Amino acid sequence: FNAAISACEKSGQWRAALALLSQMEAMKAWPNQISFNAAISACEKSGQWESALALLSRMQASRVPADNVTCNAAISACEKGSEWRLALSILSDDLPKLDLSPDQLSFNAAISACEK
């Protein structure tokens, strides 16, 4: 499933990525960090910030640990959607709650969000 979700990410097929994630859960093949990261990135690349943030919440509810890749994709999704407040919230609130430190990509994406 992870390879298929990653292929959807690379080809901009965010709906297919979400469908595969749901299919995994229906088959009791629980998504892991890689699954969620690929699906969030697919949403980010397609400008679907709401879906990306919903996946981030779903990931946390499923007790799948987020990492910097997860949060950076969510910040970038907010940037593409001109949602600078949400991007800054992930940077300043979510990353510390997850015991993660922002990296250069985190700051660059948040800065880009503020420029729009």
Phi and psi in degrees as GROMACS dihedral restraints (atoms count N, CA, C in turn):
[ dihedral_restraints ]
;  ai    aj    ak    al  type     phi  dphi    fc
    3     4     5     6     1   -59.9    20    10
    4     5     6     7     1   -41.0    20    10
    6     7     8     9     1   -64.3    20    10
    7     8     9    10     1   -39.7    20    10
    9    10    11    12     1   -67.2    20    10
   10    11    12    13     1   -41.3    20    10
   12    13    14    15     1   -64.8    20    10
   13    14    15    16     1   -40.4    20    10
   15    16    17    18     1   -63.7    20    10
   16    17    18    19     1   -37.4    20    10
   18    19    20    21     1   -65.3    20    10
   19    20    21    22     1   -38.6    20    10
   21    22    23    24     1   -63.5    20    10
   22    23    24    25     1   -40.2    20    10
   24    25    26    27     1   -58.9    20    10
   25    26    27    28     1   -48.4    20    10
   27    28    29    30     1   -67.7    20    10
   28    29    30    31     1   -26.8    20    10
   30    31    32    33     1  -100.9    20    10
   31    32    33    34     1     7.4    20    10
   33    34    35    36     1    73.8    20    10
   34    35    36    37     1    22.4    20    10
   36    37    38    39     1   -97.3    20    10
   37    38    39    40     1    69.9    20    10
   39    40    41    42     1   -66.1    20    10
   40    41    42    43     1   -35.9    20    10
   42    43    44    45     1   -64.0    20    10
   43    44    45    46     1   -41.3    20    10
   45    46    47    48     1   -65.3    20    10
   46    47    48    49     1   -37.9    20    10
   48    49    50    51     1   -62.1    20    10
   49    50    51    52     1   -43.5    20    10
   51    52    53    54     1   -66.0    20    10
   52    53    54    55     1   -38.9    20    10
   54    55    56    57     1   -63.3    20    10
   55    56    57    58     1   -42.3    20    10
   57    58    59    60     1   -64.1    20    10
   58    59    60    61     1   -38.6    20    10
   60    61    62    63     1   -62.6    20    10
   61    62    63    64     1   -43.8    20    10
   63    64    65    66     1   -66.4    20    10
   64    65    66    67     1   -38.2    20    10
   66    67    68    69     1   -63.3    20    10
   67    68    69    70     1   -39.9    20    10
   69    70    71    72     1   -57.1    20    10
   70    71    72    73     1   -48.7    20    10
   72    73    74    75     1   -63.7    20    10
   73    74    75    76     1   -39.6    20    10
   75    76    77    78     1   -63.7    20    10
   76    77    78    79     1   -30.9    20    10
   78    79    80    81     1   -91.6    20    10
   79    80    81    82     1     7.4    20    10
   81    82    83    84     1    60.4    20    10
   82    83    84    85     1    28.9    20    10
   84    85    86    87     1  -102.9    20    10
   85    86    87    88     1    83.4    20    10
   87    88    89    90     1   -61.8    20    10
   88    89    90    91     1   130.6    20    10
   90    91    92    93     1   -61.5    20    10
   91    92    93    94     1   144.6    20    10
   93    94    95    96     1  -112.4    20    10
   94    95    96    97     1  -170.6    20    10
   96    97    98    99     1   -57.7    20    10
   97    98    99   100     1   -40.7    20    10
   99   100   101   102     1   -64.3    20    10
  100   101   102   103     1   -43.2    20    10
  102   103   104   105     1   -60.0    20    10
  103   104   105   106     1   -50.7    20    10
  105   106   107   108     1   -65.2    20    10
  106   107   108   109     1   -42.8    20    10
  108   109   110   111     1   -60.2    20    10
  109   110   111   112     1   -42.7    20    10
  111   112   113   114     1   -65.5    20    10
  112   113   114   115     1   -40.8    20    10
  114   115   116   117     1   -68.3    20    10
  115   116   117   118     1   -41.4    20    10
  117   118   119   120     1   -63.4    20    10
  118   119   120   121     1   -41.6    20    10
  120   121   122   123     1   -65.6    20    10
  121   122   123   124     1   -36.0    20    10
  123   124   125   126     1   -62.4    20    10
  124   125   126   127     1   -42.3    20    10
  126   127   128   129     1   -65.4    20    10
  127   128   129   130     1   -43.0    20    10
  129   130   131   132     1   -59.4    20    10
  130   131   132   133     1   -46.8    20    10
  132   133   134   135     1   -67.6    20    10
  133   134   135   136     1   -21.8    20    10
  135   136   137   138     1   -99.5    20    10
  136   137   138   139     1     6.5    20    10
  138   139   140   141     1    73.0    20    10
  139   140   141   142     1    22.3    20    10
  141   142   143   144     1   -97.3    20    10
  142   143   144   145     1    69.8    20    10
  144   145   146   147     1   -64.5    20    10
  145   146   147   148     1   -35.7    20    10
  147   148   149   150     1   -64.0    20    10
  148   149   150   151     1   -42.8    20    10
  150   151   152   153     1   -67.1    20    10
  151   152   153   154     1   -38.6    20    10
  153   154   155   156     1   -61.5    20    10
  154   155   156   157     1   -43.6    20    10
  156   157   158   159     1   -70.4    20    10
  157   158   159   160     1   -34.5    20    10
  159   160   161   162     1   -63.8    20    10
  160   161   162   163     1   -39.2    20    10
  162   163   164   165     1   -66.3    20    10
  163   164   165   166     1   -38.6    20    10
  165   166   167   168     1   -60.6    20    10
  166   167   168   169     1   -44.0    20    10
  168   169   170   171     1   -64.8    20    10
  169   170   171   172     1   -43.2    20    10
  171   172   173   174     1   -62.5    20    10
  172   173   174   175     1   -38.4    20    10
  174   175   176   177     1   -61.6    20    10
  175   176   177   178     1   -46.7    20    10
  177   178   179   180     1   -65.6    20    10
  178   179   180   181     1   -40.0    20    10
  180   181   182   183     1   -64.6    20    10
  181   182   183   184     1   -30.1    20    10
  183   184   185   186     1   -83.9    20    10
  184   185   186   187     1    -0.3    20    10
  186   187   188   189     1    61.8    20    10
  187   188   189   190     1    31.8    20    10
  189   190   191   192     1   -92.9    20    10
  190   191   192   193     1   122.7    20    10
  192   193   194   195     1   -67.9    20    10
  193   194   195   196     1   131.4    20    10
  195   196   197   198     1   -82.9    20    10
  196   197   198   199     1   156.7    20    10
  198   199   200   201     1  -131.8    20    10
  199   200   201   202     1  -172.7    20    10
  201   202   203   204     1   -62.5    20    10
  202   203   204   205     1   -34.4    20    10
  204   205   206   207     1   -60.9    20    10
  205   206   207   208     1   -44.1    20    10
  207   208   209   210     1   -58.2    20    10
  208   209   210   211     1   -54.3    20    10
  210   211   212   213     1   -67.7    20    10
  211   212   213   214     1   -38.1    20    10
  213   214   215   216     1   -64.7    20    10
  214   215   216   217     1   -38.5    20    10
  216   217   218   219     1   -65.7    20    10
  217   218   219   220     1   -39.5    20    10
  219   220   221   222     1   -66.4    20    10
  220   221   222   223     1   -41.6    20    10
  222   223   224   225     1   -62.7    20    10
  223   224   225   226     1   -43.8    20    10
  225   226   227   228     1   -64.3    20    10
  226   227   228   229     1   -36.1    20    10
  228   229   230   231     1   -63.3    20    10
  229   230   231   232     1   -42.0    20    10
  231   232   233   234     1   -64.3    20    10
  232   233   234   235     1   -38.8    20    10
  234   235   236   237     1   -60.7    20    10
  235   236   237   238     1   -44.9    20    10
  237   238   239   240     1   -66.2    20    10
  238   239   240   241     1   -26.7    20    10
  240   241   242   243     1   -93.6    20    10
  241   242   243   244     1    10.0    20    10
  243   244   245   246     1    56.8    20    10
  244   245   246   247     1    34.6    20    10
  246   247   248   249     1  -104.1    20    10
  247   248   249   250     1    68.1    20    10
  249   250   251   252     1   -65.4    20    10
  250   251   252   253     1   -33.6    20    10
  252   253   254   255     1   -63.5    20    10
  253   254   255   256     1   -42.5    20    10
  255   256   257   258     1   -67.2    20    10
  256   257   258   259     1   -38.5    20    10
  258   259   260   261     1   -60.8    20    10
  259   260   261   262     1   -44.8    20    10
  261   262   263   264     1   -67.4    20    10
  262   263   264   265     1   -32.7    20    10
  264   265   266   267     1   -65.0    20    10
  265   266   267   268     1   -42.1    20    10
  267   268   269   270     1   -63.3    20    10
  268   269   270   271     1   -44.0    20    10
  270   271   272   273     1   -62.7    20    10
  271   272   273   274     1   -47.8    20    10
  273   274   275   276     1   -92.8    20    10
  274   275   276   277     1   -23.1    20    10
  276   277   278   279     1  -109.2    20    10
  277   278   279   280     1   -54.3    20    10
  279   280   281   282     1   -68.7    20    10
  280   281   282   283     1   -46.3    20    10
  282   283   284   285     1   -56.3    20    10
  283   284   285   286     1   -50.0    20    10
  285   286   287   288     1   -62.6    20    10
  286   287   288   289     1   -37.7    20    10
  288   289   290   291     1   -61.5    20    10
  289   290   291   292     1   -31.7    20    10
  291   292   293   294     1   -88.1    20    10
  292   293   294   295     1     4.3    20    10
  294   295   296   297     1    61.1    20    10
  295   296   297   298     1    39.0    20    10
  297   298   299   300     1  -115.7    20    10
  298   299   300   301     1   149.1    20    10
  300   301   302   303     1  -104.3    20    10
  301   302   303   304     1   135.0    20    10
  303   304   305   306     1   -61.8    20    10
  304   305   306   307     1   145.2    20    10
  306   307   308   309     1  -112.9    20    10
  307   308   309   310     1  -173.1    20    10
  309   310   311   312     1   -59.7    20    10
  310   311   312   313     1   -40.1    20    10
  312   313   314   315     1   -64.0    20    10
  313   314   315   316     1   -38.3    20    10
  315   316   317   318     1   -59.2    20    10
  316   317   318   319     1   -50.3    20    10
  318   319   320   321     1   -65.9    20    10
  319   320   321   322     1   -42.4    20    10
  321   322   323   324     1   -61.9    20    10
  322   323   324   325     1   -43.2    20    10
  324   325   326   327     1   -65.9    20    10
  325   326   327   328     1   -40.7    20    10
  327   328   329   330     1   -66.5    20    10
  328   329   330   331     1   -40.6    20    10
  330   331   332   333     1   -62.5    20    10
  331   332   333   334     1   -44.2    20    10
  333   334   335   336     1   -61.4    20    10
  334   335   336   337     1   -36.8    20    10
  336   337   338   339     1   -63.0    20    10
  337   338   339   340     1   -38.6    20    10
  339   340   341   342     1   -72.2    20    10
  340   341   342   343     1   -23.8    20    10
  342   343   344   345     1   -73.5    20    10
  343   344   345   346     1   -21.1    20    10
